């Protein structure tokens, strides 16, 4: 529920990018800054929070983070200019960064033998939110206008009141007497090479998915699709990723992690190219296929990292969710600059090939 309600609001930003472009006369480079600042703050905030979450037993990050997301994302319609818009997005992004490593680190505590599947259930909460959120906000803004967006705050605040009453405290990992370097040695000392390989793979995955979710709404707006249709594209993309993540987690518990990495990285490029080039009647089918393979490995990468570093589950989660997503997202302004120069379609063709670059690293992954 924590993952769903916070990411439900975070999912508002991408489908509203065409509205922001029209309202503030943005360039594609400025669009890239919206996504880049969002993910940069995930990069800056999540690893320190993961470190603190493994040291101290507190619900501050789990409850305070979603509150920031709910409040400041709902206020985007009140932004008078582009800089204030960026500030509101930045504050919401900080909130999103706060709860992810702590709550993800709690999953394996309750997972028993089904770590991969349990992680995929947690992941499905966020991914499903990224599917439902864009569709909801596209309908809402189309009907009521962006200046009335603040009323959607009323959905999330009652949920936060419920969570404040029922959410358990996270379990700290006994690192409170160690400094930063001592904690890192204790957590990652013998497995740092494998953790680094997983992180690079997850960063490339984040670059592909963030580039698609940032620039496909602009691309389809240029082709004349309505805001509701664009919201549907984003929703289909992310909901199919929620389903595939659930399946990938279940299969990884049975067959191991590496086969999931292999299948998803081989299948993603072809799906992206079909989505870009097949006729319009195939759009939702190919979008579903692309989201299915492009987003499937997040719970698998999280589960593998936590299995390798069981003493620092929050730190491991922050590297795979925060540092990887942040680094991949920081590249979206570069994608935007290239799109300004060469066109979105040309750049998306090259983005489609990025998963193939990770195949050599997949060979080096541990089996369990």
C-alpha positions in Angstrom: 0.0 0.0 0.0 2.9 2.4 0.8 4.5 1.6 -2.6 1.2 2.0 -4.5 -0.1 5.3 -3.0 3.2 7.1 -3.3 3.9 5.9 -6.9 0.3 6.6 -7.8 1.1 10.3 -7.5 4.6 10.0 -8.9 3.0 8.5 -12.0 1.2 11.8 -12.8 4.3 13.5 -14.1 5.0 11.7 -17.4 1.5 11.8 -19.0 1.3 15.5 -18.1 4.5 16.4 -19.9 2.6 17.4 -23.1 0.5 19.7 -20.9 3.6 21.3 -19.4 5.1 21.7 -22.9 2.1 23.6 -24.1 1.6 25.6 -20.9 5.2 26.7 -20.4 6.4 26.4 -24.1 9.1 23.9 -23.2 11.9 22.5 -25.4 12.7 18.8 -25.4 15.8 19.7 -23.4 13.7 21.2 -20.7 11.5 18.1 -20.8 14.7 16.1 -20.1 15.4 18.3 -17.1 12.0 17.4 -15.6 12.9 13.7 -15.8 16.6 14.3 -15.0 16.0 16.3 -11.8 13.4 13.7 -10.7 15.9 10.8 -11.0 18.9 12.8 -9.9 17.2 13.4 -6.5 16.6 9.7 -6.3 20.3 9.2 -6.9 21.3 11.7 -4.2 18.8 10.8 -1.5 18.2 7.1 -1.6 21.7 5.7 -0.8 22.1 7.9 2.4 18.6 6.9 3.5 19.3 3.3 2.9 22.4 3.6 5.1 20.4 5.3 7.9 17.5 2.8 7.6 19.9 -0.1 8.3 21.2 1.8 11.4 18.0 3.1 13.0 14.5 1.8 13.6 12.2 4.5 12.5 9.0 5.1 10.4 10.0 8.7 9.5 11.2 7.8 6.0 8.3 5.4 5.2 5.5 7.8 6.2 7.2 11.2 5.6 8.2 10.3 2.0 4.8 9.5 0.6 3.4 12.7 2.3 5.8 14.9 0.3 4.8 13.1 -2.9 1.1 13.4 -2.3 1.2 17.1 -1.4 3.6 18.5 -3.9 2.6 16.5 -6.9 -1.0 17.6 -6.3 0.2 21.2 -6.3 1.8 21.0 -9.8 -1.2 22.8 -11.3 -0.5 25.8 -9.2 3.0 26.3 -10.5 3.2 29.8 -12.0 6.4 29.1 -14.1 8.8 26.4 -15.1 11.2 27.0 -12.2 8.4 26.6 -9.6 7.2 23.5 -11.5 10.7 22.0 -11.2 10.8 22.8 -7.4 7.5 21.0 -6.8 8.7 18.0 -8.9 11.9 18.1 -6.9 10.2 18.0 -3.5 7.9 15.2 -4.7 11.0 13.3 -5.9 12.7 13.7 -2.6 9.6 12.2 -1.0 9.7 9.3 -3.4 13.3 8.7 -2.7 12.8 8.6 1.1 10.5 5.6 1.5 11.8 3.2 -1.3 15.0 1.8 0.3 13.4 1.4 3.8 10.2 -0.3 2.7 12.0 -2.5 0.1 14.5 -3.6 2.8 11.6 -4.9 4.9 10.3 -7.3 2.3 12.8 -10.1 2.7 12.2 -10.0 6.5 8.7 -11.4 5.9 9.4 -13.3 2.7 10.5 -16.7 4.0 11.7 -18.9 1.1 9.9 -16.9 -1.6 12.1 -13.8 -1.7 11.7 -13.3 -5.5 8.0 -13.6 -5.5 7.5 -11.4 -2.4 9.7 -8.7 -3.9 7.7 -8.9 -7.1 4.4 -8.4 -5.1 6.0 -5.3 -3.5 7.2 -4.1 -6.9 3.8 -4.7 -8.4 2.3 -2.1 -6.0 4.5 0.6 -7.4 4.4 -0.6 -11.0 0.6 -0.9 -10.9 0.4 2.6 -9.5 2.5 3.9 -12.5 -0.1 2.2 -14.7 -3.2 3.5 -12.9 -1.9 6.9 -12.0 -1.2 8.2 -15.6 -4.6 7.0 -16.8 -6.4 8.6 -13.8 -4.6 12.0 -14.1 -5.0 12.1 -17.9 -8.8 11.7 -17.5 -8.9 14.1 -14.6 -6.9 16.9 -16.2 -8.8 16.5 -19.5 -12.1 16.9 -17.7 -11.3 19.4 -14.9 -8.1 21.2 -16.0 -4.6 21.2 -14.5 -5.5 24.2 -12.2 -7.9 22.0 -10.3 -5.3 19.2 -9.8 -4.8 20.0 -6.1 -8.1 18.3 -5.2 -6.6 14.9 -6.0 -4.7 15.2 -2.7 -7.8 14.0 -1.0 -7.2 10.4 -2.3 -3.8 9.9 -0.7 -4.1 11.7 2.7 -6.7 9.2 4.2 -4.5 6.3 3.1 -1.6 7.8 4.9 -3.7 8.2 8.1 -4.5 4.4 7.8 -0.9 3.5 7.3 0.2 5.6 10.3 -2.0 3.4 12.5 -1.1 0.0 11.0 2.4 0.1 9.4 5.0 -1.9 11.4 8.4 -0.5 12.3 11.3 -1.6 10.0 14.0 -3.8 11.5 17.4 -2.2 11.7 20.4 -4.3 10.8 22.7 -3.7 13.8 25.0 -1.3 12.1 24.4 1.6 14.4 27.9 1.3 16.1 29.7 1.3 12.7 30.7 4.3 10.6 29.9 4.6 6.9 33.0 2.8 5.7 32.7 0.1 8.3 29.1 -0.5 7.4 30.0 -0.7 3.7 32.8 -3.2 4.4 30.4 -5.3 6.6 27.7 -5.3 4.0 29.4 -5.4 0.6 33.0 -6.6 1.4 33.0 -10.0 -0.4 30.3 -9.3 -2.9 31.0 -5.8 -4.2 31.9 -7.0 -7.7 28.6 -8.8 -8.1 26.7 -5.9 -6.7 28.5 -3.5 -9.1 27.6 -5.8 -12.1 23.9 -5.8 -11.0 24.0 -2.1 -10.6 25.3 -1.4 -14.1 22.7 -3.7 -15.6 19.9 -2.0 -13.6 21.2 1.4 -14.6 21.0 0.5 -18.3 17.5 -0.8 -17.7 16.6 2.5 -16.0 18.0 4.5 -18.9 15.8 2.6 -21.4 12.6 2.7 -19.4 13.0 6.3 -18.3 13.8 7.4 -21.9 10.7 5.6 -23.2 8.3 6.9 -20.5 9.7 10.5 -20.8 9.7 10.9 -24.6 7.0 8.6 -25.9 4.3 10.9 -24.6 5.9 13.8 -26.5 6.3 11.6 -29.6 2.7 10.5 -29.7 1.5 14.0 -28.9 3.4 15.2 -32.0 1.6 12.4 -34.0 -1.8 13.8 -33.0 -2.8 11.4 -30.2 -5.1 12.8 -27.5 -4.0 13.2 -23.9 -6.2 10.3 -22.8 -4.7 8.0 -25.5 -1.2 9.0 -24.3 -2.2 8.2 -20.7 -3.4 4.9 -21.9 0.0 4.2 -23.6 1.8 5.0 -20.3 -0.6 2.9 -18.3 -0.4 -0.2 -20.6 3.4 0.1 -20.6 3.6 0.1 -16.8 0.8 -2.3 -16.0 2.3 -4.9 -18.3 5.5 -4.4 -16.4 3.7 -5.1 -13.1 2.4 -8.4 -14.4 5.8 -9.4 -15.8 7.5 -8.5 -12.6 5.2 -10.7 -10.7 5.8 -13.6 -13.1 9.6 -12.9 -13.1 9.7 -13.0 -9.4 7.9 -16.3 -9.2 10.0 -17.9 -11.9 13.3 -16.6 -10.3 12.4 -18.5 -7.1 12.2 -21.7 -9.2 14.8 -21.4 -11.9 17.2 -18.7 -10.6 17.9 -15.1 -11.6 20.1 -15.4 -14.7 17.5 -16.9 -17.1 15.2 -13.9 -16.4 17.9 -11.4 -17.2 18.7 -13.2 -20.4 15.2 -13.4 -21.7 14.3 -9.8 -20.9 17.4 -8.3 -22.4 17.1 -10.3 -25.6 13.4 -9.5 -26.1 13.3 -5.8 -25.3 15.0 -4.3 -28.4 12.7 -6.0 -30.9 9.6 -5.0 -28.9 10.6 -1.3 -28.8 11.2 -1.3 -32.6 7.8 -2.9 -33.2 6.2 -0.3 -31.0 7.8 2.5 -33.0 7.2 1.2 -36.6 4.1 -1.1 -36.7 0.8 0.6 -37.7 -1.4 2.5 -35.2 -3.7 -0.5 -34.6 -0.8 -2.4 -33.1 0.2 0.4 -30.7 -1.3 -1.0 -27.5 -0.2 -4.6 -28.2 3.4 -3.6 -28.9 3.4 -1.2 -25.9 2.2 -4.1 -23.7 5.0 -6.3 -25.0 7.6 -3.6 -24.5 6.6 -2.9 -20.9 6.4 -6.6 -20.2 10.0 -7.2 -21.0 11.6 -3.8 -20.2 10.3 -3.6 -16.6 10.4 -7.3 -15.6 13.9 -7.4 -14.0 13.5 -4.8 -11.2 12.2 -7.2 -8.5 14.7 -9.8 -9.7 17.6 -7.4 -9.4 16.4 -6.2 -6.0 16.0 -9.8 -4.7 19.4 -10.8 -6.0 21.1 -7.8 -4.4 19.4 -8.4 -1.0 20.4 -12.1 -1.2 24.0 -11.2 -1.8 24.1 -8.5 1.0 21.6 -9.7 3.7 23.2 -7.4 6.4 22.4 -4.3 4.4 19.1 -4.9 2.7 18.1 -1.2 2.7 21.5 -0.1 1.3 21.3 -2.8 -1.4 17.8 -1.7 -2.3 18.9 1.9 -2.5 21.6 1.1 -4.9 19.3 -0.9 -7.2 16.2 1.5 -6.9 17.8 4.8 -6.2 21.4 4.9 -7.5 20.5 2.9 -10.6 17.3 4.8 -11.4 19.0 8.1 -10.6 22.0 7.5 -12.8 19.8 6.2 -15.7 17.4 9.1 -15.2 20.2 11.6 -15.3 20.9 10.6 -18.8 17.4 11.6 -20.0 18.5 15.3 -20.6 21.2 13.9 -22.9 18.5 11.9 -24.7 16.4 15.1 -24.9 19.3 17.1 -26.4 19.9 14.4 -29.0 16.2 14.3 -29.8 16.2 18.1 -30.3 19.1 17.6 -32.8 18.1 14.4 -34.6 14.4 13.8 -33.8 12.8 11.5 -31.2 12.3 8.6 -33.5 16.0 8.4 -34.4 17.1 8.5 -30.8 14.6 5.9 -29.7 16.1 3.5 -32.3 19.4 3.8 -30.5 17.8 3.5 -27.1 16.3 0.2 -28.2 19.8 -1.3 -28.6 20.9 -0.4 -25.1 19.7 -3.8 -23.5 22.0 -5.7 -25.9 25.0 -3.9 -24.4 24.2 -5.5 -21.0 24.3 -9.1 -22.2 28.0 -9.4 -21.6 27.5 -8.4 -18.0 24.6 -10.8 -17.6 27.1 -13.7 -18.2 29.0 -12.6 -15.1 26.0 -12.7 -12.7 26.0 -15.3 -9.9 23.3 -17.9 -10.3 21.9 -17.4 -6.8 
